[in-house]
Amino acid sequence: MPLSVFLNMTVSAAITVWSPGPNNILLLSTSSKYGIRKNLRLMLGIWTGSLTLMCLSGLFCSTLSKVIPGIQAYMKYAGAAYILYLAWQTFRRQPPADSAAEKEPSYLMGLFLQLLNVKIILYGLTMFSTFILPWESSIPLLFLFAIYLMILGAIGNLIWAFAGNLLKRLYNAHYRVMNAVMAFLLLWCALRIIR
């Protein structure tokens, strides 16, 4: 994989998984209520679910490209379209509302929430079909990319969990500018995919 493609994938992935989303907002809420230590089980569940989804996404996209040869050329346009959709959603996103977690966070809660997280499922399918599979196809490398994508998500989870209310206040105060910058970066990534 060329370095420019890897960098585009990393920027697109980081924006997707570091921006406010269901798991990040849940971690923000539960960290402020229960502390980081009690959130470790929840984060481990989220990370297990994320790695599982990334592996399944790589397997699905790889199998699909073998069953329907030549589909990769079209998959990059679908991936670019999804990234454009994410750019639009990011641009118009409002600050998240406060939500209090009712139950103490657990491993299974994190695992099931992640396995049902449509944003992360589409994220995995987009990253593999658009950025990875046009360049790499060996199973060990696909697994390493799955781990890399999961680690990017884990970093975002940690940022939200540790930054807690500070990050929430910063985002609430400057969400329009932050959303515009993230949307512009996603637009740039989508254009780089199809050129």
Sequence and secondary structure as in RCSB ss.txt:
>XXXX:A:sequence
MPLSVFLNMTVSAAITVWSPGPNNILLLSTSSKYGIRKNLRLMLGIWTGSLTLMCLSGLFCSTLSKVIPGIQAYM
KYAGAAYILYLAWQTFRRQPPADSAAEKEPSYLMGLFLQLLNVKIILYGLTMFSTFILPWESSIPLLFLFAIYLM
ILGAIGNLIWAFAGNLLKRLYNAHYRVMNAVMAFLLLWCALRIIR
>XXXX:A:secstr
  HHHHHHHHHHHHHHHHSS HHHHHHHHHHHHH HHHHHHHHHHHHHHHHHHHHHHHHHHHHHHHHSTTTHHHH
HHHHHHHHHHHHHHHHH         SS   HHHHHHHHHT HHHHHHHHHIIIIIITTT   HHHHHHHHHHHH
HHHHHHHHHHHHHHHHHHHHHHHHHHHHHHHHHHHHHHHHHHHH 
